[in-house]
Amino acid sequence: MRSQQLALPMGDEPEARPILYLACPLTAVDPATRKLVDSWCTHICNTVTETAAESGDPWEIGVHAPWLWSNPARGDGREPDAIYTLNSHKVRESAGVIVLSLAGGSTGIGQELAWAVALRLPVLYLHPHDEPASRQVLGTPGDLEVVAFEDAADLVDAVRRFLRSRRSVIEDRARRALGESVKFAALRVTLAEEWDRRGNFERSRVQAEARIHQARIAELLEDDNSLGMASLSELAALAGALSASLASLGHPDTPPELGDREREALVQACDEYDWSGSKALDLERSAQLEVARGGTRRLTLQSPEDWIRFDRRRHERA
């Protein structure tokens, strides 16, 4: 039986800084093109970290590159379903996506681009100047910047401009993702409860009626954030087959109010550390979202010290 609560223990996230996902062709790449991919991906990764570190207001950001972590040419032998799970999870955890397209790109890149657009992430799409970008990509409605490059210098300039122009959106991703997961929580729990009370025969009927693979159903029911990449058609089909309602998706519950002791402790922390009113409101909203997620909270937020630790962990996650 899966947990019906939204477990996100404060401070336990695997990655505190925002992450960019770097997509590029990997499987059907000839040796000459592979050398270019290696060189350009290295330039992109270095540029991301250097641009953030050398900013007038330095910040931290990382890059997840399948080119480095799950490249079949580098000996990665994971099965296809494991690669799908890894990459889809990483895109969901990312704050933005950089696509390096060569020789028309790949079907894998196209899927990652679609995931990113569905999550409303900022996307930088890079292609060689002598390889025109797909008109369909160019016409995609979303936060999508398409740049043609001629050499490594062009590549570096494009990445720097993208980071500088999208910094606020990238840094705000963790906060927005938390809010979105709370909105999807009630729907996921409702669907999971309906699925869990059905036997194997009934589950087979649900799969057939909704036309959704069992592995995909499991993915949707295990992770609040996976619902963000699902189409409304997919959710409606699954809910219909389970005789469940999508009402909780359109009208999420209002986050619970904090108690008197928690509010008093927040006021004391504001007085002691001279926090502004806007920061106090932001902290209160973040705490409400944390409470709404359920599960076991490690901070009761009933002392100024708890609020100090909560504020610190909030910044570490962001």
Stockholm file with secondary structure:
# STOCKHOLM 1.0

chainA/1-318         MRSQQLALPMGDEPEARPILYLACPLTAVDPATRKLVDSWCTHICNTVTETAAESGDPWEIGVHAPWLWSNPARGDGREPDAIYTLNSHKVRESAGVIVLSLAGGSTGIGQELAWAVALRLPVLYLHPHDEPASRQVLGTPGDLEVVAFEDAADLVDAVRRFLRSRRSVIEDRARRALGESVKFAALRVTLAEEWDRRGNFERSRVQAEARIHQARIAELLEDDNSLGMASLSELAALAGALSASLASLGHPDTPPELGDREREALVQACDEYDWSGSKALDLERSAQLEVARGGTRRLTLQSPEDWIRFDRRRHERA
#=GR chainA/1-318 SS CCCCSCCCCTTCCSCCSCEEEEECCCSSCCHHHHHHHHHHHHHHHHHHHHHHHTSSSCCCCEEECHHHHSCGGGTCCCCHHHHHHHHHHHHHHCSEEEEECCTTCCHHHHHHHHHHHHTTCCEEEEEETTSCCCHHHHTCCSSEEEEEESSHHHHHHHHHHHHHHHHHHHHTHHHHHHHHHHHHHHHHHHHHHHHHTSCHHHHHHHHHHHTCCHHHHHHHHHCGGGGGGSCHHHHHHHHHHTTCCCHHHHSCCCCCCCCHHHHHHHHHHHHHHTCCHHHHHHHHHHHHHHHHTCSCCSCCCCSHHHHHHHHHHHHHHC
#=GC SS_cons         CCCCSCCCCTTCCSCCSCEEEEECCCSSCCHHHHHHHHHHHHHHHHHHHHHHHTSSSCCCCEEECHHHHSCGGGTCCCCHHHHHHHHHHHHHHCSEEEEECCTTCCHHHHHHHHHHHHTTCCEEEEEETTSCCCHHHHTCCSSEEEEEESSHHHHHHHHHHHHHHHHHHHHTHHHHHHHHHHHHHHHHHHHHHHHHTSCHHHHHHHHHHHTCCHHHHHHHHHCGGGGGGSCHHHHHHHHHHTTCCCHHHHSCCCCCCCCHHHHHHHHHHHHHHTCCHHHHHHHHHHHHHHHHTCSCCSCCCCSHHHHHHHHHHHHHHC
//
